[in-house]
Amino acid sequence: MTIWSPIIDLVDAIFKALADPTRRALLDTLRDRGGQTLTELEQGLGMTRFGVMKHLGVLEEAGLIVTRRDGRFKYHYLNALPIQEVADRWMAPYAKPLARFALDLKNELERRPTMPDTPNYVLETYIRTTPEALWEALTKPEWTRQYYYGSAVHAELSVGGRFYYLDPKGEMNLDGEVLEIEPPRKLVTTFKAMWAPQGQITKVMYEIEKFGEACKFTVTHFDAAKSQAGVESGWPMVIAGLKTLLETGKPLGLPETM
């Protein structure tokens, strides 16, 4: 069996996970507030702790949630990327259905708070590439122009160096500074969105881990809500574009607006 069998089967796992109303309720809970413990998640579900753990296991196996440990506690976060990738696979080729989907999604999101009240925003995916190629795609302008809304990254790859993006007009749309760097495994930068002047400076961590013929890629946006930058919709699109570019050699075709 090759490494790609479990990755291909992940689509089946996603649909299986979403078919159960309890699991959908858990995802809704994590969408509204990420970083919850098992004790918090089991409240109001009317089932045993073991039953909730089984449902969380199915969601984690499908990649729909990711977890982080801090001491004795295990925190759970919604991972929106698999759903984004399923939408891209089946919906992107059809312009009218995609437009209808986007409009419905926009209307639904506008009825809810624009950013969950979460301390961190975590996304995780697997990309068929090498750590070196993924690192270049994160740090080279000729790559970011193809998946980051047409923006070119300018990266001084040392602690204290600038890490910022210029839009297609040459204007800065995202400013940052390198806090930690371990090529090609880890990059931590500050994050200040120019399109959100009221937002605070926050921190983003990119982690790359070799996984057979693929890479496990994790993005953690710390204190994401304070950025006021709409990252809950922006990050899934950016990372889906990055994954498509590296795996197919072709851009996903995202609009050059943020």
C-alpha positions as CSV (number, residue, x, y, z in Angstrom):
1,M,0.0,0.0,0.0
2,T,1.4,3.4,-0.9
3,I,1.2,6.6,1.0
4,W,-1.6,7.9,-1.3
5,S,-4.2,5.3,-0.3
6,P,-5.0,6.9,3.0
7,I,-4.9,10.4,1.5
8,I,-7.3,9.4,-1.3
9,D,-9.6,7.6,1.3
10,L,-9.7,10.9,3.3
11,V,-12.5,12.1,1.0
12,D,-14.7,9.2,2.1
13,A,-13.7,9.9,5.7
14,I,-14.9,13.5,5.4
15,F,-18.3,12.5,4.0
16,K,-18.7,9.9,6.7
17,A,-17.8,12.3,9.4
18,L,-20.2,15.0,8.1
19,A,-23.1,12.5,7.8
20,D,-23.6,12.3,11.6
21,P,-25.6,15.2,13.2
22,T,-23.7,14.9,16.5
23,R,-20.4,15.4,14.7
24,R,-21.8,18.3,12.7
25,A,-22.8,19.8,16.0
26,L,-19.3,19.4,17.4
27,L,-17.9,21.2,14.3
28,D,-20.4,24.0,14.8
29,T,-19.3,24.4,18.4
30,L,-15.6,24.6,17.3
31,R,-16.5,27.0,14.6
32,D,-18.0,29.3,17.1
33,R,-15.2,28.9,19.6
34,G,-12.1,26.9,18.9
35,G,-9.6,25.6,21.5
36,Q,-12.1,23.7,23.6
37,T,-11.4,20.7,25.8
38,L,-13.3,17.4,25.9
39,T,-15.1,18.5,29.1
40,E,-16.3,21.7,27.4
41,L,-17.4,19.9,24.2
42,E,-19.4,17.2,26.0
43,Q,-21.7,19.7,27.7
44,G,-25.2,19.7,26.2
45,L,-24.7,16.7,23.9
46,G,-26.6,14.3,26.1
47,M,-24.1,11.4,25.8
48,T,-21.3,9.8,27.7
49,R,-17.7,11.2,27.7
50,F,-16.6,8.0,25.8
51,G,-19.2,8.6,23.1
52,V,-18.0,12.2,22.6
53,M,-14.4,10.9,22.4
54,K,-15.4,8.4,19.6
55,H,-17.1,11.2,17.6
56,L,-14.0,13.4,18.0
57,G,-11.8,10.5,16.9
58,V,-13.8,10.2,13.6
59,L,-13.5,14.0,13.0
60,E,-9.8,13.9,13.7
61,E,-9.3,10.9,11.4
62,A,-11.0,12.9,8.6
63,G,-8.8,15.9,9.3
64,L,-11.8,18.1,10.2
65,I,-10.3,18.9,13.6
66,V,-6.8,19.3,14.9
67,T,-5.6,19.1,18.5
68,R,-2.9,20.7,20.6
69,R,-1.8,19.7,24.0
70,D,-0.8,22.1,26.8
71,G,0.1,20.3,30.0
72,R,-2.7,18.0,31.0
73,F,-5.2,19.6,28.6
74,K,-6.0,18.7,25.0
75,Y,-7.5,21.5,23.0
76,H,-9.6,21.0,19.8
77,Y,-9.8,23.3,16.7
78,L,-11.9,23.2,13.6
79,N,-9.8,22.5,10.5
80,A,-11.6,24.1,7.5
81,L,-9.1,23.0,4.8
82,P,-10.5,19.5,3.9
83,I,-14.0,21.0,3.3
84,Q,-12.4,23.8,1.2
85,E,-10.5,21.1,-0.9
86,V,-13.7,19.1,-1.4
87,A,-15.5,22.2,-2.6
88,D,-12.6,23.0,-5.0
89,R,-12.6,19.5,-6.4
90,W,-16.3,19.2,-7.2
91,M,-17.6,22.8,-7.3
92,A,-14.9,24.9,-8.9
93,P,-15.4,23.5,-12.5
94,Y,-19.0,24.8,-12.5
95,A,-19.2,28.5,-12.5
96,K,-22.9,29.0,-11.8
97,P,-23.2,26.4,-8.9
98,L,-20.0,27.9,-7.4
99,A,-21.4,31.4,-7.6
100,R,-24.6,30.2,-5.9
101,F,-22.6,28.4,-3.2
102,A,-20.4,31.5,-2.6
103,L,-23.4,33.8,-2.3
104,D,-25.2,31.4,0.1
105,L,-22.0,31.1,2.1
106,K,-21.6,34.9,2.2
107,N,-25.1,35.4,3.4
108,E,-24.7,32.7,6.1
109,L,-21.4,34.1,7.3
110,E,-22.9,37.6,7.5
111,R,-25.6,36.4,9.9
112,R,-22.8,35.2,12.3
113,P,-19.8,36.9,13.9
114,T,-17.1,37.4,11.3
115,M,-14.5,35.7,13.5
116,P,-14.9,33.0,16.1
117,D,-13.8,34.1,19.6
118,T,-10.8,31.8,19.5
119,P,-7.3,32.3,20.9
120,N,-5.7,30.5,18.0
121,Y,-6.8,29.5,14.4
122,V,-5.2,26.2,13.3
123,L,-5.3,24.7,9.8
124,E,-3.6,21.5,8.7
125,T,-3.3,19.8,5.3
126,Y,-1.1,17.3,3.4
127,I,0.7,18.5,0.2
128,R,2.4,16.2,-2.3
129,T,5.7,18.0,-2.4
130,T,9.1,18.3,-0.7
131,P,9.8,20.4,2.4
132,E,12.3,22.4,0.3
133,A,9.7,23.2,-2.5
134,L,7.1,24.1,0.1
135,W,9.5,26.4,1.8
136,E,10.3,28.2,-1.5
137,A,6.6,28.6,-2.2
138,L,6.2,30.3,1.1
139,T,9.2,32.6,0.8
140,K,9.7,33.5,-2.9
141,P,7.6,36.2,-4.7
142,E,7.4,34.3,-8.0
143,W,5.4,31.6,-6.1
144,T,3.2,33.7,-3.8
145,R,2.0,35.8,-6.7
146,Q,0.3,32.6,-8.0
147,Y,-1.7,31.7,-4.8
148,Y,-1.7,34.7,-2.4
149,Y,-4.2,37.0,-4.1
150,G,-1.5,38.1,-6.6
151,S,0.7,39.4,-3.8
152,A,4.5,39.2,-3.8
153,V,6.3,38.3,-0.6
154,H,9.5,40.1,0.4
155,A,11.3,38.0,2.9
156,E,14.5,38.7,4.8
157,L,15.0,35.2,6.2
158,S,16.7,35.9,9.5
159,V,15.3,36.7,12.9
160,G,14.3,40.3,13.0
161,G,14.1,40.5,9.2
162,R,11.1,42.0,7.3
163,F,8.4,39.7,6.0
164,Y,5.8,41.6,4.0
165,Y,3.6,41.3,0.9
166,L,3.0,43.8,-1.9
167,D,-0.2,43.7,-3.9
168,P,-0.3,43.7,-7.7
169,K,-0.2,47.5,-7.6
170,G,3.0,47.5,-5.6
171,E,1.3,48.6,-2.4
172,M,1.9,46.9,0.9
173,N,-1.1,44.8,2.0
174,L,0.5,42.7,4.8
175,D,3.4,43.6,7.0
176,G,5.5,41.4,9.4
177,E,8.8,40.5,11.0
178,V,10.5,37.2,11.3
179,L,10.4,35.9,14.9
180,E,11.7,32.3,14.4
181,I,13.2,30.5,11.5
182,E,14.3,26.9,10.9
183,P,14.5,26.3,7.1
184,P,12.7,24.3,5.8
185,R,10.7,23.2,8.8
186,K,9.4,26.2,10.7
187,L,8.8,29.9,10.2
188,V,7.1,32.3,12.7
189,T,6.3,35.9,11.7
190,T,4.2,38.8,13.0
191,F,1.1,39.6,11.0
192,K,-0.4,43.1,10.4
193,A,-3.0,43.4,7.8
194,M,-3.1,46.8,6.1
195,W,-6.8,46.2,5.0
196,A,-7.7,46.0,8.7
197,P,-6.3,49.2,10.3
198,Q,-8.1,48.6,13.6
199,G,-6.6,45.1,13.9
200,Q,-3.7,44.3,16.3
201,I,-0.3,42.8,15.4
202,T,-0.6,39.0,15.8
203,K,1.6,36.0,15.1
204,V,1.6,33.3,12.5
205,M,3.5,30.0,12.6
206,Y,4.1,27.8,9.5
207,E,5.3,24.2,10.2
208,I,6.4,21.7,7.6
209,E,6.9,18.0,8.4
210,K,7.9,15.4,5.9
211,F,5.3,12.7,5.6
212,G,6.4,10.0,3.2
213,E,6.2,11.5,-0.3
214,A,4.2,14.4,1.1
215,C,4.4,17.2,3.6
216,K,2.2,17.8,6.6
217,F,1.7,21.6,6.5
218,T,0.2,23.4,9.6
219,V,-0.6,27.1,9.9
220,T,-1.3,28.4,13.4
221,H,-2.5,32.0,13.7
222,F,-2.2,33.1,17.3
223,D,-4.8,35.5,18.7
224,A,-6.3,35.5,15.2
225,A,-9.5,37.4,16.2
226,K,-7.4,40.4,17.3
227,S,-6.1,40.9,13.7
228,Q,-9.6,41.7,12.5
229,A,-8.4,40.5,9.1
230,G,-11.1,37.9,8.2
231,V,-8.6,35.1,8.4
232,E,-11.3,32.4,8.9
233,S,-12.1,32.7,5.2
234,G,-8.8,34.0,3.9
235,W,-6.4,31.3,5.2
236,P,-8.4,28.3,3.7
237,M,-8.4,29.9,0.2
238,V,-4.6,30.8,0.4
239,I,-3.6,27.3,1.5
240,A,-5.9,25.6,-1.0
241,G,-4.3,27.7,-3.7
242,L,-0.8,26.8,-2.4
243,K,-1.6,23.1,-2.4
244,T,-3.1,23.1,-5.9
245,L,-0.1,25.0,-7.3
246,L,2.5,22.7,-5.8
247,E,0.6,19.5,-6.8
248,T,-0.5,20.4,-10.3
249,G,1.8,23.2,-11.3
250,K,-1.2,25.4,-12.1
251,P,-2.7,28.2,-10.0
252,L,-6.2,27.8,-8.5
253,G,-7.3,31.1,-10.0
254,L,-8.1,33.1,-6.9
255,P,-9.1,36.7,-7.3
256,E,-6.4,39.3,-6.7
257,T,-8.3,40.9,-3.8
258,M,-8.3,40.2,-0.1
